[in-house]
Amino acid sequence: MSVDPVGEAGDPLTPVLRPVRAGNGFEEALEQILQVLRLGLVPGGERLPAERELAERLGISRVTLREVLKVLQDQGLVQARRGRYGGTFVLPRTDGGGQDELRRRVAGVDIEDVLRFREVLEVGAAGLCAAHGLTDEQAERLRAALARTHDAPLADYRRLDTLLHLTLAELCGSPTLTAQYAAVRATVNDLLDCIPLLVRNLEHSQRQHTALVEAVLDGDADGAREIMREHCAGTAALLRGFLT
């Protein structure tokens, strides 16, 4: 599986995949794997972890996991391939569909609630990382996540942008915050996928990313919070602009 490192062991799925609670194994496993797909943590055309590994990480039986994967396959999100190099592969996402599709998706969510909750989580995570400080290893992970966004091809930018933000959320030290952020970011990504990538907006976003990482590494909690607040406001303004 060719994906970018995020988790403690270089695994981008670590912030999202966790043992499910007894009684809701199927539903919670489906929710978590859908988050992996919506966040773009496994790129289109790449393979999900093997069934044995996924089942162990989710704390479910392989029978239950296969039921989950069957639903995802029926929805056209993954494809099962047999043979020596087989497995469950993520299908590339189709084009977002523009403003009509954006309005359709927004109709199913409270957009203002989503954007405000995202801001609370992101600003809080940035402030915590700066205030508590990062180890040398954590600081290097954050720098590496930032560097990948600078080098990203346009078509891969949003996925790597997501990985940078998810890295920051994970490094704040609160698994609960990380899980909540993964969920709200998946919803935001569903909306952003309907909007074209605007080079000027991405350039501005990258300057904010750089300033944010510098503030975190300098231990400037107030600065990190303010930069992240402005960054979230930019995304919110972009979405509102396309909805007008």
Helices and strands as residue ranges (DSSP letters): H 25-39, H 51-58, H 62-74, E 78-81, E 87-90, H 98-106, H 111-132, H 136-150, G 154-156, H 157-171, H 175-192, H 199-217, H 221-243
